[in-house]
Amino acid sequence: MLRVYGEEIASRLLLGTALYPSPAIMVEAVRASRAQIVTVSLRREAGGGGAGQDFWALIRELGVRVLPNTAGCHSVKEAVTTAQMAREVFGTPWIKLEVINDAETLQPDVFGLVEAAGILTREGFKVFPYCTEDLGVADRLLTAGCEVLMPWGAPIGSARGLNNVYGLRSLRAHFPDVPLVVDAGLGVPSHAAAAMELGYDAVLLNTAVAKAGDPAAMASAFALAVEAGRTAFEADPIEARDMAAPSTPVLGKAFLE
Ligand SMILES: CC(=O)[C@@H](O)[C@H](O)COP(=O)(O)O
């Protein structure tokens, strides 16, 4: 059970709702993923021509929690305004806060992120910040009032997996009681399993499912991987070692020299 902001969520997989070939395929994929939280971009929802209303109706039918996001925001002001509008549109204080620094890498602007997180927390938002694995930034975000952190695995849409396992491991070790969600850059289910084996509480992904040849099948594969990774973490895996260690005992061998 994932616990965030005092709520218990049955699934540890959070799914994005953008980039699918069609709304119907998005619905199939969300169902197959068994996700209980989906992230939705306000910019898409607010799109003209009634498309936003239709999309919103589909999401409501899914019966999942909505985590609006500030995707595409490049300044504190833009992110804060987008969050305020999202609260009105979606009727939730939850916000996945993205303040993007660089258009090419979509790397978070960690200074803007901390500032925006402070403003939004004071306004009563429950902030889910898309951040890096930097320990100092993590500390500042917690001080700003965030109760969950969402470090990137790799740049959004890159499918590279966990770029900095050492950094992610350190973050986990430094903040054992903070819910941590790897957000972005996952490409295949084994990346999600690896994040969960590190002791992460959940993963959030979008592109790897939406752009797969069969999004629903891929969503199901990610769901299984998240479950497998979590089960393995809870089962207390053995440590890797440099030298061999015989797994067959010598005692009882038929012929001893
Ligand atoms: C949908 C969303 O919120 C993305 O910004 C998120 O970070 C997922 O990244 P991937 O598309 O790389 O999974």
The ligand as a MOL file (V3000), in Angstrom:
LIG
                    3D

  0  0  0     0  0            999 V3000
M  V30 BEGIN CTAB
M  V30 COUNTS 13 12 0 0 0
M  V30 BEGIN ATOM
M  V30 1 C 3.2130 12.6450 -17.7460 0
M  V30 2 C 4.2500 13.2280 -16.9150 0
M  V30 3 O 4.0000 13.6980 -15.8630 0
M  V30 4 C 5.6310 13.2210 -17.4130 0
M  V30 5 O 6.1170 14.5140 -17.3390 0
M  V30 6 C 6.3590 12.2570 -16.5420 0
M  V30 7 O 7.4220 12.8170 -15.9380 0
M  V30 8 C 6.5920 10.9430 -17.1980 0
M  V30 9 O 7.7920 10.8180 -17.8960 0
M  V30 10 P 7.9600 9.6500 -18.9760 0
M  V30 11 O 7.0690 10.0170 -20.1040 0
M  V30 12 O 9.4150 9.6570 -19.3410 0
M  V30 13 O 7.5370 8.3630 -18.3470 0
M  V30 END ATOM
M  V30 BEGIN BOND
M  V30 1 1 1 2
M  V30 2 2 2 3
M  V30 3 1 2 4
M  V30 4 1 4 5
M  V30 5 1 4 6
M  V30 6 1 6 7
M  V30 7 1 6 8
M  V30 8 1 8 9
M  V30 9 1 9 10
M  V30 10 2 10 11
M  V30 11 1 10 12
M  V30 12 1 10 13
M  V30 END BOND
M  V30 END CTAB
M  END
